[in-house]
Amino acid sequence: MSWIRQHVRGSRRATAGLATTATLLAGVLSPAADAAERPSRAAALDNAATALADQAASLGLTSAQEASVRDVIVDKDGAQHVRYDRTYRQLPVLGGDFVVHMAPDGTYRSADRAGRAEISLPSTTPKVSASRAADLGVNALRAANQGDTPKQLKQVKAKPDLVVDALHGVPRLAWRTEVTGLDSLGNPVARTLLTDARTGARIDAWDTMESATGDGKSLYSGTVTLETTLSGAAYQLKDPTRGNTYTADAADKMDGCTDDTCNGRLVADDDNHWGTGTAADRSTVAVDAQYGSDMTWDYYKDVHGRNGIGNDGKGSYNRVHYGNNLSNAFWNDACFCMTYGDGNGVHFGPMVGLDVAAHEMSHGVTSRTARLVYSGESGGLNEATSDIFGTLVEFYAGNAQDTGDYLIGEKVVRSGLGRDALRYMDKPSRDGGSADYWSSSVGTISVHYSSGVANHFAYLLAEGSGSKTINGVTYDSPTYNRSTVTGIGRAKLGAIWYRALTVYMTSSTNYAGARTATLSAARDLYGAGSTEYNAVAAAWSAVNVN
């Protein structure tokens, strides 16, 4: 869904296909060479096969072992590096991997081995059963997830596989058991247990997800905490505690490219300290996007009991640095992702404000619930739903650098736009186009302007009419019928709107239907004739929806 009705963008720049990550890294490490002289991947594999045959003894390879290729890197100067995994009598060998290095002409240079112990087992038949190994794995996961009070694990699954352990001293037959589950908060937990397959003794155990807590210096929200994933020696901007929500760098590409880099490269870092707080560091806006996703996930879960945008525990993903000076952000239900442009620098900065992120993710919630058609009055309600929840997420986050307000997109707006926000919920017409009140023509204007009616209703329901200052921002909200409306607070606004969206609204709901749906929600939550029920009715009448 588009974030704004119209946006200013620079000329679209043609972008060539991106090189692979391996090639980019190799280019930094090796001097340049004529591309025509560089050996192909197939040539590197042939050279490595020759090296394996010649160096079998030094690599510890025997007739009982096989090697399979995991990765191939060809440097710009033609040097080749082929990484292998090892098996023993068809069983994976932990600590059996190695890398063969070759010169540009294909001759063997050296090899790096994970372990050097000779692998020779008397038998590959375990004495400990697979079911026993699974039970031990489940116990290990439970033991690892007991803090001050025991946690109730749910949906626990254990999968034991026979391996050869060459990581811990003399190689031996072992069970590697992968165990997963959900803790008492519904967050995923996982652990790997390595058990001696002859004795049942524990060899080692580790957290499979390798979640880590890092910090990021964002562009708009200051320094924030981020849950990340350790993968090898690098950290990924991927949150295993929130459905593996992640952020990728789209490298300024647009839709229509023909390779898998359209979705970008997963943002990574070597020290788990992300960004510099300036847009000059490409990872800075990735911090904003990831943080916005985190806060939106937490808001829906903590406040409404919703487990992720699709309510299925699965994370979405972000694409940042999309397009060329693109002054827009949008949700795409097909990819279940948010996309952010960097702005044109005159009217807009990078479009990764906290309320923008929450706005876009909330389109995903709408698509999984009422699925309000994105045109006419239902389209205005669709946009307003995202503005309402975007605002509520901003208040929920309690971020000192981006305090909650009823201004939409205030962080991304630059002085060249001529105003300090994209939209104003207390008096929507302040943006120059949005409707303060309903009329029979509301359904004929842009959904980003017809949304003003519901935005105005939401402000009045939460805060009431008249002049007031909230978190340093002054508002003065009028009413169509010159009535005085007393607000019932943001929490009740959120509860009523969420229930109306998820229980009563349909794809074709219009403003009259929204009044009915929210009254039904208020009745369910607080009772017919309650203060809250009457406030909903009064707020709708105040924007001429009767």
C-alpha positions, 0 to 999 in steps of 0.5 A, spaced: 500 500 500 502 506 498 504 511 504 502 517 500 498 519 495 503 523 491 510 523 492 516 526 488 522 522 486 528 523 482 529 520 475 530 512 475 537 510 475 538 503 471 541 498 476 545 492 473 545 485 477 549 485 483 555 481 484 554 475 489 556 476 496 562 471 495 565 475 489 564 482 493 568 479 499 573 476 494 574 483 490 576 486 497 581 481 499 585 480 492 588 484 486 584 485 480 585 481 474 582 481 467 575 477 468 576 473 462 582 470 465 579 468 471 577 461 472 570 459 472 566 455 478 566 449 474 574 449 473 575 451 480 571 444 482 575 440 477 582 443 480 579 442 487 578 435 485 585 434 483 587 437 489 583 432 493 586 426 490 593 428 491 592 431 498 588 425 501 593 423 506 594 430 509 586 431 509 585 425 512 581 422 507 580 415 507 575 410 503 570 410 508 569 418 507 566 422 502 567 430 501 561 434 498 562 441 496 559 447 500 561 453 497 566 456 492 569 462 491 573 465 486 577 471 487 578 477 482 586 475 481 583 467 480 585 464 486 580 459 488 577 456 495 573 450 495 569 449 502 567 441 503 563 437 508 565 430 510 562 424 511 564 417 514 560 411 512 555 416 510 554 420 516 555 427 517 562 429 521 562 434 526 568 438 525 570 434 519 569 440 514 575 443 510 577 448 505 582 447 499 586 453 497 588 453 490 593 458 486 590 462 479 593 457 475 589 451 479 595 448 483 594 446 490 596 451 495 594 449 502 588 447 506 584 449 512 581 443 516 576 444 522 579 437 526 585 433 524 584 427 528 584 420 524 576 418 523 576 410 524 570 407 528 569 400 530 561 401 528 556 406 526 550 402 530 548 406 536 547 403 543 542 408 545 536 409 542 533 415 538 527 415 542 532 416 548 536 421 545 530 425 543 528 425 551 534 427 553 534 433 548 527 435 550 530 435 558 536 439 555 531 444 552 527 445 559 533 445 563 536 451 559 529 455 559 528 455 567 530 462 570 528 464 576 521 460 575 520 454 571 517 456 564 512 451 561 514 449 554 509 448 548 509 445 541 516 441 543 519 437 538 525 433 538 529 430 532 535 426 533 540 424 527 546 420 528 553 423 526 560 422 528 563 427 533 570 429 531 569 436 535 570 433 542 577 429 542 577 422 539 572 421 534 566 417 536 558 416 534 553 421 537 546 423 536 545 430 534 538 432 537 535 438 535 529 441 539 524 446 538 519 449 542 515 455 545 516 458 551 511 461 556 511 467 552 510 464 546 517 466 543 521 460 539 526 457 543 531 451 540 537 447 543 542 442 540 544 436 544 550 432 542 549 425 546 554 419 546 551 414 542 554 408 546 553 411 553 548 416 553 553 421 556 552 428 554 557 431 550 555 438 548 549 443 548 548 449 545 542 454 543 540 453 535 538 460 534 544 463 537 540 469 538 544 475 541 542 482 543 545 488 540 544 495 539 543 500 533 543 507 532 537 509 528 536 515 524 529 517 528 529 514 534 536 514 538 539 508 540 535 502 541 536 495 543 535 489 537 535 482 537 539 479 532 542 472 530 549 470 530 551 466 524 558 464 523 562 470 525 557 475 523 550 477 526 544 478 522 539 483 522 534 478 523 530 477 530 528 470 532 524 472 538 519 475 533 518 470 528 525 471 524 523 478 522 529 481 518 531 487 514 535 487 507 538 492 503 535 493 497 541 496 494 537 501 490 533 496 486 526 497 483 521 492 482 522 488 475 529 486 476 530 479 474 534 476 479 533 474 487 537 480 489 530 484 488 529 482 495 536 485 497 541 482 502 540 481 509 543 486 513 549 483 517 554 486 522 561 483 525 560 486 532 552 487 533 553 494 534 549 497 528 549 504 524 551 511 526 545 515 527 546 518 520 544 516 513 551 516 511 551 509 514 547 504 510 545 500 516 542 506 520 536 506 516 535 498 517 536 499 524 529 504 524 526 499 520 527 493 524 526 497 530 519 499 527 517 492 526 519 490 533 515 495 536 509 493 532 510 486 533 510 487 541 504 492 540 499 487 537 502 481 541 502 485 548 496 489 547 491 485 543 494 478 544 496 477 536 502 473 535 505 477 529 502 480 523 498 474 520 497 471 527 501 465 526 507 467 529 511 468 522 515 474 521 515 479 515 521 483 512 523 489 510 527 492 504 530 499 505 534 503 500 529 501 495 529 505 488 532 512 487 530 517 491 524 514 492 519 518 497 514 512 499 514 506 503 509 501 502 506 494 504 506 488 499 501 482 501 504 478 496 511 478 499 509 479 506 514 485 507 515 492 507 519 497 503 522 503 504 525 509 499 530 513 502 526 520 500 528 525 495 532 529 501 528 535 499 521 534 501 522 527 505 528 523 508 528 516 509 521 513 510 523 509 516 519 513 521 516 509 527 509 510 525 510 509 518 513 502 519 507 501 524 502 504 519 505 499 513 505 493 518 498 494 520 496 494 512 498 487 513 493 486 519 488 489 515 489 484 509 489 478 514 482 480 517 477 485 514 481 486 508 478 492 506 478 494 499 483 499 497 478 504 494 472 508 496 470 509 503 472 502 505 479 504 502 479 510 507 478 506 512 483 501 510 488 507 510 485 510 517 486 503 520 494 504 519 494 511 521 490 509 528 495 503 529 501 507 527 499 512 532 498 507 537 504 503 536 508 510 537 505 512 544 506 504 546 514 504 544 515 510 549 521 512 545 524 519 548 527 521 541 520 520 537 514 521 543 507 519 541 503 524 537 497 525 533 501 527 527 503 522 521 510 521 518 512 527 522 519 524 522 520 523 515 518 530 513 523 535 510 522 543 510 521 543 503 514 540 504 511 546 507 508 543 513 511 538 519 507 532 518 504 528 512 497 527 516 494 530 522 489 526 526 486 532 530 484 536 524 485 532 518 484 538 513 491 541 515 494 537 510 491 541 505 486 535 502 484 530 507 476 531 510 475 533 517 467 530 516 463 525 512 459 527 506 456 524 500 463 525 496 468 522 501 468 516 497 470 519 491 477 522 493 483 519 494 483 514 500 489 518 503 484 524 504 478 520 505 481 517 511 481 523 515 474 522 517 476 516 521 482 519 523 478 525 526 473 520 529 479 516 533 482 522 535 476 525 538 474 518 541 481 518 545 482 525 547 476 529 546 474 535 542 477 542 544 484 545 545 490 541 549 497 539 549 500 532 549 507 531 549 509 538 547 504 538 541 498 542 541 492 540 538 485 543 537 480 539 534 473 541 532 466 538 531 461 538 525 455 539 530 459 543 535 458 538 540 463 537 546 466 530 546 470 527 552 475 522 550 476 515 553 483 514 552 488 511 547 487 504 550 480 503 549 480 506 542 485 501 540 481 495 543 475 498 540 478 499 533 481 492 533 475 488 535 471 492 530 476 490 525 477 483 526 470 481 528 465 486 525 468 489 519 468 486 512 472 488 505 466 493 503 465 496 510 463 504 509 463 509 514 456 508 516 458 500 517 464 502 521 460 506 526 455 500 527 462 495 527 465 500 533 459 500 536 458 493 536 465 492 539 464 497 544 458 493 546 462 487 547 467 490 551 464 495 555 456 494 555 451 497 551 449 504 554 456 504 557 460 511 557 465 508 552 459 506 548 456 513 548 463 516 547 463 512 540 456 514 538 458 521 540 465 521 536 462 519 530 456 524 530 462 529 531 465 527 524 458 527 521 457 519 521 450 518 524 
